[in-house]
Amino acid sequence: METTILREHSPEEVRFEMRLTPEETRQITLLSQREGRPLCIVVPVTDWKALPARFFWFVRLSPSSENGLSKDSGADCFQVKSLSTHRCIRRLGKVTDKQLENIVCAIVLCIGHKPEK
């Protein structure tokens, strides 16, 4: 199984599977990764249920051939994390520009940033 991040795609648009334990993995959306840095910033992807729809920090990700999802899912933007690039084990697909924009906006709201007018 591959243990490095694929660099031929824009890292802001790539979804990966992350290793939690030797037996367990989790889907993530990679938000930031720079050549030569051992860490990346990610948002976990989880099943979409009625409950997350009530919270602004869940961004809905509908399945498509481009993103590789098999069912409705959501990016849990309140759970933004930094992790080792070696935990990203394989590329699953890409989110759209609009989905990425929605994820970033949800993170901004989570940290309470209010842009100047």
C-alpha positions in Angstrom: 0.0 0.0 0.0 1.3 3.5 -0.9 2.6 5.6 2.0 3.4 8.9 0.3 1.3 11.7 -1.0 0.8 11.8 -4.7 2.2 15.2 -5.9 0.9 15.4 -9.5 -2.4 17.0 -8.3 -3.1 20.2 -6.5 -3.0 19.2 -2.8 -5.9 21.5 -2.0 -8.2 19.3 -4.1 -7.2 15.8 -3.1 -9.0 13.4 -0.7 -7.0 10.7 0.9 -7.4 7.8 3.2 -5.5 8.2 6.5 -4.1 5.4 8.6 -5.4 5.5 12.2 -4.0 2.1 13.3 -2.5 -0.8 11.3 -6.0 -2.1 10.8 -8.1 1.1 10.6 -8.3 3.9 8.1 -10.4 7.1 7.7 -11.2 9.3 4.8 -9.9 12.9 4.9 -9.7 16.0 2.7 -6.2 17.3 2.4 -6.2 21.1 2.7 -2.5 21.9 2.8 0.7 20.1 2.0 4.0 21.6 0.9 7.0 19.8 -0.7 9.6 18.9 1.9 7.3 19.5 5.0 6.4 16.4 7.0 3.0 17.7 8.0 -0.3 18.4 6.2 -3.6 20.0 7.3 -6.7 17.8 6.9 -10.4 17.7 7.6 -12.0 14.3 8.3 -14.8 13.0 6.0 -17.7 11.1 7.7 -21.1 9.6 6.7 -23.8 12.2 6.1 -26.7 11.9 8.5 -29.6 14.2 9.3 -27.9 15.5 12.4 -24.8 17.1 10.7 -27.1 19.0 8.3 -28.0 21.2 11.3 -24.4 22.3 11.9 -22.6 24.9 9.7 -19.3 23.1 10.2 -20.4 20.0 8.2 -19.9 20.5 4.4 -21.9 18.0 2.4 -19.9 16.0 -0.2 -22.2 14.1 -2.6 -20.7 11.0 -4.3 -19.2 11.4 -7.8 -16.7 9.6 -10.0 -14.3 12.5 -9.4 -14.3 12.4 -5.6 -14.5 8.7 -5.3 -17.2 8.7 -2.6 -19.8 5.9 -2.7 -22.4 7.6 -0.5 -23.3 11.0 0.8 -20.6 12.2 3.2 -19.6 15.4 5.0 -16.3 17.2 5.8 -16.3 17.8 9.5 -14.6 21.2 9.5 -14.6 21.6 13.3 -12.1 18.6 13.4 -9.4 20.3 11.3 -6.0 18.6 12.1 -2.4 18.5 11.3 -0.8 15.1 10.7 2.2 13.4 9.3 2.2 13.1 5.5 3.2 9.4 6.0 -0.3 8.7 7.4 -1.9 9.6 4.0 -1.9 6.2 2.3 -3.8 6.5 -0.9 -5.5 9.1 -3.1 -9.2 8.5 -3.4 -10.4 11.5 -5.5 -10.7 15.3 -5.7 -13.3 17.7 -4.3 -14.6 20.5 -6.5 -13.5 24.1 -6.2 -16.9 25.0 -4.7 -16.6 22.2 -2.1 -13.1 23.3 -1.2 -14.4 26.9 -0.9 -17.2 25.8 1.4 -14.8 23.8 3.6 -12.5 26.8 4.0 -15.4 29.1 4.8 -16.7 26.7 7.4 -13.2 26.5 9.1 -13.1 30.3 9.1 -16.5 30.4 10.8 -15.3 27.8 13.3 -12.3 29.9 14.4 -14.5 32.9 14.7 -12.8 35.1 12.1 -14.8 38.1 11.0 -13.4 39.7 7.8 -13.0 43.5 7.8 -15.5 45.4 5.6 
